[in-house]
Amino acid sequence: MLKLSKMPKKYLDVIEMIFNEFDGALIVDENGIIRIITDYYCRESGLSKEKVLGRRVDEVFPNTRMLEVLRTGKPIIADLWELNGKAQIVSRVPITAEGQIIGAAGFSIFRYLDEAQGFARRISKMFSELKYYKEEVKRLSSAKYSLASIVGRSEAILEAKEQVRMVASTSIPVLITGETGTGKELFAHAIHQESNRREYPLIRVNCASIPDNLLESELFGYEEGAFTGARKAGKPGKFELADKGTLFLDEVSELSWVSQAGLLRVLQEKELERVGGTQTIPVDVRIISATNSSLRDMVSQGKFRKDLFFRLDVFPIYIPPLRERMEDLEPLVECFISRYNQETGGRIEGISKEALARLHQYHWPGNVRELNTVIERACIDAGEGIITLDNLLRFAGQKNGAGNRFKYQGFDLAKAREEAEKQTILRALKACGGNKTQAAQLLGLSRSALYYKMEQYKIGNSLTESSK
């Protein structure tokens, strides 16, 4: 069996040359005899190699623990050792061959305590930053809404909530469709909250709000130097941040053809490459997407990839507009009043029958989001007590606002919706000075959706000359 005590000097010289890189290093054989000591230890101890080599380690260094390592075979890591009045931080490990201990090696991790203290500060800072980063991601990416947050008693809403319960426990993709303002994001949160991924992040991406040339780096991340202005250490993308959790792609219909191809590859392969990188990164992400457009129609028009559509539309959930489930209006109003009171300390007691009846007459092109705005504004106007019809109509006046919005009294739903949407778009354009981008944001629409509706309702450019 190989023994360190019998090893030829030429081999020991090679080992010494390697351990000289540690500055302080000491090697003993199976008998505790010193076979190698580096120049640094000789200088610090004031001893020459000639007086050290061949002697028992405890004769030279009475406080050594090298013999303990030889006896037990257990390493001693990052131990404090005093050498000639100077504190050293050293590690000692056994050397084994064929299952037998044939020696031990001791080496300095830090030569001086100030080096160790500096390292400790850097480690502490690193862990603090890592903890902050994880907590910040968790804070920003946790689901805010559960199934209980979805208010409604209509058959359509109860059916949609039941679909959430059915699909939540799986990891299959979900496509949520519905008009703007119907509450698609609430359903995405609820699916994540009901799933076994709830302890991991829910990362939200609005595909319409990110410029096309940045969307790929936002989704897949980038490496250092990938493009001008890239962070020095690179940046993880939304897919990496959502690993083991859920990625919610809102307004997925706004993805460019190039971005659709990149998304399809990740869904198929369950792995990605950062922009400017070559390393493949595996990801485990559940996809929930939402849109107020018909992806099926976009596929037939050549605006959306068929293969990606079938990847996203595995389990569809449709959220009907508020006008088709008016039995939900009253519980929603109660919910919004209660939320207002909790958030502001308000003392709103309810809404009058006259005001509630007028709400039922309106067509709600902005759906639940618009109702929330109307009730919040009425609460502010009322201050306390009961919301009246006057509180509903106060701000807008009779020409351009709420009085006009609630004006239609007929029973043609299509005509009512068209007139209400047209008036709402006109008011938004006027409020934004004709800027279409700002008006689209105000309405909760993508810019392309606003253009479509302007063309549909024959709204000209007289109000939009300042938009480029």
C-alpha angles and dihedrals in degrees: 000000000000114000126189090218090061097045113122117251093242090063091047089052090056091049091048090052089054094047092049085077087068090058092213114048136143130185127192129186128234090283096052093255115147109245101164133025123168125231092250093061090047091053094046093047096041090232130126123231090242091061094045109040114087095022129111110265094231090055091058098034108026094187096051122131095199092105089054089057091049091051100044102028088223121127122236109214128199096353124168112244128176116222116186092332095314123109116234129185107221141170125212123199133178120245112222136187126182089353094305128110108242099170147323136252127210124189139169119253091188126013095205134031092235088061090053092046091050090049091049090052091050092048091048091050092047093052091045091052091045091050091048091048093050092046092047093050090048091048093049095040105042118115111258099191136053133188088274089062091063106089122202145098100202119119090242094056094043089051092050091050090050089053088054090055091049097051103031096084092056129069097225119128118265126206114202115197132184143113123292112286098020094117104260093152091054089057091049090053091047093052091052092045092052094047131087087248092069093109090059129067128290103208117196124207124183101205092196096054098056117079112247094241091056100040095086093053090045093053100038103022127227141248128238111288094013090134141346110295095020115148115262095242095036123239135257116240129231092268092058092046090052095050110145088005137071133291114206113202107195118195089011089171088074093066114119120239090254093050090048090057092050092048091049092054093053092048091050100041099029088222137087144195121224117237106274092013135110101196118101114229119199116222133189106201134154112218123218115176132183136194141167090210130078106255089190090059090046089053091053089049092051093245097113131040114254093212092052092046091057090048092054100036096063095119114016123200118189121203109201120220119262093250089064094052105037090155084077093058098083097049088046091053090050090049093050093048091050091048091049091052092049095048098043105024088245125164103218109152100190144291131289122250090241092054092045091050090053090052089054090054093057123091098220104215088177091051121200093346091058092046090053091053093048093050094045091051091047090050090054091049094047095046093191142356122029125355109236133196089258090058089054094051102032102099104043100047124215100285108051107008147042095339089057092041092058095038101100110096101171129105101235101112095191092052092044092052093047093050093045094048092047093051092046092051092048091051092049092050091048092048090052095046091248095305104145096197092055092043091052090052091048091051094044091242133126115249092249091052090052091051089051093051092046089054091044093053094037094241106169132213097258090105096039106057092117092057118097 
